[in-house]
Amino acid sequence: MSLVKLDQVHKYYGDFHVLKGIDLDIKAGEVVSIIGKSGSGKSTLLRCINGLEEYQQGGISVDDKEVTSEDIQVRRLALSVGMIFQNFNLFPHLTVGENIMLAPTIVLKKSKAEAQTIAKAMLEKVGLGDKFGSYPEKLSGGQQQRVAIARALAMNPKVLLCDEITSALDPELVGDVLKVLEQLAKEGMTLVLVTHEMNFARDVGDRVVFMHQGKVWEEGNSKKLLSDPETEELKQFIGAVL
Amino acid sequence: MIEFSNWDILRNLLFAMQWTILLSLIAFISGTSVALGLTAVRLTRNPVMTRFVKVYVELFQGTPLLMQMFLCFFGLSMIGYEISAWGAAILSLTLFTSAFLVEIWRGCIDTLPKGQWEASRVLGLSFLQTLRHVILPQATRVAFAPTVGFSVQVVKGTALASVIGFVELTKAGTMLNNATFEPFKVFAFVALLYFALCYPLSLCSKYLEKKYHVAR
């Protein structure tokens, strides 16, 4: 059963046609990597899925609910779609614990004690159980990103969108973050990642979607697609990144 | 003719300075309140309301405070609304202060990364919840120093109220000068007293800037 469904989605920035009729069907538990050159529309696509960007034609639904960028709709959507950003976007004035507890307390109306239990559990999960009281600025980039993951998980999302979440990290910190994602994938979390980590896409991902010039140029089983690309564009892209 | 000793001059100036302080305080407090309201209006992102705030800011930033005071004092009485020099001074200083503070605070809110809004949004926070829990706590920290810094402009701005006949520090200086014919001495005292008011404020502003800016 499909969890995220895109049907002929078109998006324009003014005259610029960013997404040119995207069809995509993501099943629950699937790990989908979206790859492609910068400017191919992959981040925009991700941001359309949770309503951060408007689209002009077509339809997107998550868990059988239609996605529009209207505020109230986005908020309802936030309950099923989590998102992690390239720049972490932690709240710098709050401690790690408070960062995670904020949305569960004020959006889900959980009690403080309950939110705290969840926050601690999520921090344990990402391997940062001892950082509950620290401020984000005291953490490394990799740790901050793992806190961001914990913050998203605390809302118990059905699908997690990851927008180049390792691109701003020092190379030696990338592994820790990917390990967390791998663990989540094993637990059955649905992941949609815009990523440049081809090894991760191949080894952990189920499916790869290659975007080119605003279209889904090629997609399929990740191992097969990355080792045996059909189109010239994907061959070139793989040659350039590997 | 009465002889004025240095102490007499200073004593009279100090007495008048109370009014400068009071006028500054009231103007600053009411200016801050109006600015808070206007900032809230601006944050609603309603195009009409935003436009209104923009015009308001341009209007009161783009005209001399003295003209605003003249308009409040003489203009309002021309259209049949009697206003005291005191009232006109407070009104014009409030308009002036709020126009600048709205703009200063806009800068403070806009310097926060867009990602803060987006992260809040994808976590399901409403606009008001985002403001209250994410944006304002950060923006106020940034805003402290420039706001206190701007209060120096308010204190100095009160000097203009002397022109519409309100007896504060500058007006008292002019009067004492007329009585003593010692402009250098009298106005040096006046200047020193303004400095004594403003310098601690700018020190405070610098301190706040260090405290809140370097940490981030």
Interface residues (C-beta under 8 A of the other chain):
Chain A: N50 L52 D71 V74 R75 R76 A78 L79 V81 G82 M83 F85 N87 N89 L90 F91 P92 H93 L102 A103 I106 V107 L108 E137 A148 R151 A152 M155
Chain B: P113 G115 Q116 E118 A119 R121 V122 L123 G124 L125 S126 F127 Q129 H133 V134 P137 Q138 R141 A215 R216
